[in-house]
Amino acid sequence: MREGRRLAAFDDCMRMEYRIVERVMRGHDFFEGVRAAILDKDNAPAWRPATLAEVGEADVAGYFRAAGRRRSGAGTMSLQEERKARSRVTFEVVLIWYLRGLALLFLLGGLVYWLRILGLPIGGKAFAEMTIEWRVSTVYFAVLDLVAAVGLWLGVSWGSVMWMLAALTQVVMFLGLFDIFGFDLGLVVFHLVTIVVYFMLTYWVHQEAHA
């Protein structure tokens, strides 16, 4: 209770309680108590330490500290240290915001395709004036871009799959089928660069996590 009064935010209180529970679940006594009271019902738990007198201040303090990365001998992080670590910009944070930026672009693109279907010639011809190939691709991207946008914003794996499917489809359209859809070098370069950047960030996130 005294520790909680010194915390500045509700989030910190919840984080501290989570740490305590996490420490309990990593210890021996909780499971031993469940065994003695519920499983074997012998009411003879073998506590570690065996008596309250053997519990030191360091043991109690350990319940209020979160397990940190084992790096250069570092064992645990205090609330202040953890807050500082969370505020540091990492490649994981950059990747999250990169995907959300792409999500907004694909959301805008999907809405433009739907407006074309509804008859507004935004950035191109109206749906009724398109060839059959363009009509099919417009409906395809109207659905796929919005699905990709949702997945990218949420940061789920299928979002990246949908995004790459949409991007690579346009690359094929404007490179391999340019006689039907025309040649758009700018859009092709954009898609290829964004995919390369994504894989670079993913690699750096993996390296950072195992540093």
Secondary structure, DSSP 8 states (H G I E B T S, - for coil): -HHHHT-SSHHHHHHHHHHHHHHHHHSSHHHHHHIIIIIS-------SSSSGGG--HHHHHHTTSEEEEEETTEEEE-HHHHHHHHHS--HHHHHHHHHHHHHHHHHHHHHHHHHHHTT--TTS--GGGS-HHHHHHHHHHHHHHHHHHHHHHHT-HHHHHHHHHHHHHHHHHHHTSHHHH---HHHHHHHHHHHHHHHHHHHHHHHHHT-
